[in-house]
C-alpha cells in the first residue's frame, strides 16, 4: 500500500494549474489487464478506457445511447446507417479524428484474438463516405446497434500504424504491444502513466470537444487488493473513493456516518463455467469422458450449491441469489424466473449416480482472488458444498490477470466468472458466452465450449428481430433454455455500494463504471 501511495501526487501544471487542480484518488481491488482498447472485455479495463477512448455513441445518465464521436445518424435503409462524425475532434496527440479512424477501428476490434467483437455484432462493413461520414452496413436490421457501439472504442489509425500496433493485443498469449501500455484517444482524460499493480494516472484533456461538468483535473486509479487496506486508506484520507466496498464493512461504515455511501445494485451475475466441449476434463479423475457433458451432472452441481448460505455468511446480505444468467436492471430479466433451486443433496447424489459417478469425481476449480466481491471466499464455500456430493475440487486461486489468461487458453475445466451487461440487454451476454464459439462475435467469450443448437437458433433470432414484444419473448425462451439445461451455475447478482469522502459528489453507475466527468470534489 505504501508504495502505491508514494506515487499519488501528479504534476498539477499538466492541467489547469495548482490553484484550480482537483485531484481524485479512486481505489478498487483489481488492476486493469491492458490499455489496448480492443483486446479485453474486462470491466475495470473498460472503465479506465472510457475516460480515454470514445465511441460513436456513449452511455448517457439515463443509460441510453447519446451522440459522442458521431453527432447524428440516419437510416438510409434498414441495413445501412449513415453516421455524421463530429468535426474538429482531435486525438490526445493532436492529430485529427476522421472517418479513416472509424474504418480502421472496426477492422481492429473484429480481429479474433480480442474479446470485444460482440460490440460490433451485426455490422458487416464500415464504409467511408467522406472524411466526416461513414456508413455502417448491417447483416440485417440490428435493434441493439446504438447500445452496442457505445463500447466500440475509436482508435487513431495513424498512431497505431506509427507504433506498430495495428493488430489487437493477444492477451491470452501474454503478448505485449505499444497500445497495451500506452493510449491515445479522444476522451475527457489523457493517460499519464500506468504502473501495473500500483497506479493508473490520468489528467484532464483541456482540448476535449465536450464540456466536462465535473472538476476532476487529475485522476489516479489505485488497485488495492486487500479489503481492510482499501477501507483503511479511505478512512485515513489516502484515497477519496472506493467502488467495491467489502460487504463486511458496509453496515459498520453506514452506522458510523464518517463517509458518504452510494447504495446500488450492479448489473453483474457471478457464476461458474463448466467445460462442456472437451472429450476429457483437464486434470480430472475421470478419464476418457467429460462429466459436464451430462445434464444430470450439471443439475447436481446446481442443486448442491446453497446460495442463501453464501448470501448470509459471505456476502453479509449484499447479494441477490439467482437462477438466471442475466441480472435485474437488464432488458429480458424476469424476477419470477429467477428463483434458484433449494439445496437438495440427496437428489444431487442420485443424479450423479444415475450419470455414472456414484462416488463423485475430482478436478481443479479456478477462481480469481481480486476481481469480484469476496470471490475467493465464495469459491471456498462452494468447494465445501460440492464436497458433500462427492465432487472434490482442488481450488486454484489467482489474480484475475492470470486467471483470465488461463481460462482463455482453455486450461480451466471449471472456473468462476462474473458478467456485467454493458448494453443493458440480455443478448450481449448470451451471444458472448452462450452461443457456440465462432471466429466472430458469436461465442467470443464462450470459454466453457457450450454448444446448444436450440440456444444458438434463439440467439440468432434475437439479434435481428425488430419487433420488441417478439424479441422479448425470444429472450425469455433463451434464458429459460440456459437455466433449464443447467448450462452454467449462477450464484448471485452483485450489489455494489460505493464509499467516498464527504466532499466527493458523483453518480452511482450500475455498470460499475465510475466516471470522473460526472464527479466533483471539495
Secondary structure, 3 states (H helix, E strand, C coil): CHHHHHCCCCCHHHCCCCCCCCEEEEEECCCCCCCCCCCCCCHHHHHHHHHHCCCCEEECCCCCEEECCEEEEEEEECCEEEEEECCCCECCCCCECCHHHHHHHHHHHCCCCCCCHHHHCCEEEEEEEECCEEEEEECCCCCCHHHHHHHCCCCCHHHHHHCCCCCCCCHHHCCCCHHHHCCCCCCCEEEEEEECCCEEEEEECCCCCCCCCCCCCEEEEEECCCHHHHHHHHHHCCCCEECCCCHHHHHHHHHHCCCEEECCEEEEEEEEEECCCCCCCCCCCCCCCCHHHCHHHHHHHHHHCCHHHHHHHCCCCCEEECCCCCCCCCECCCHHHCCCCCCCHHHHHHHHHHCCCCCCEEEEEEEECCCCCCHHHHHHHHHHHHHCCCEEEEEEEECHHHHHHHHHCCCCCEEEEEEECCCCECHHHHHHHHCCCCCCCCCCCCCCCCCCHHHHHHHHHHHHCCCHHHHHHHHHHHHHHHHHCCCCEEEEEEECCEEECCCEECCCCCCCCCCHHHCEEC
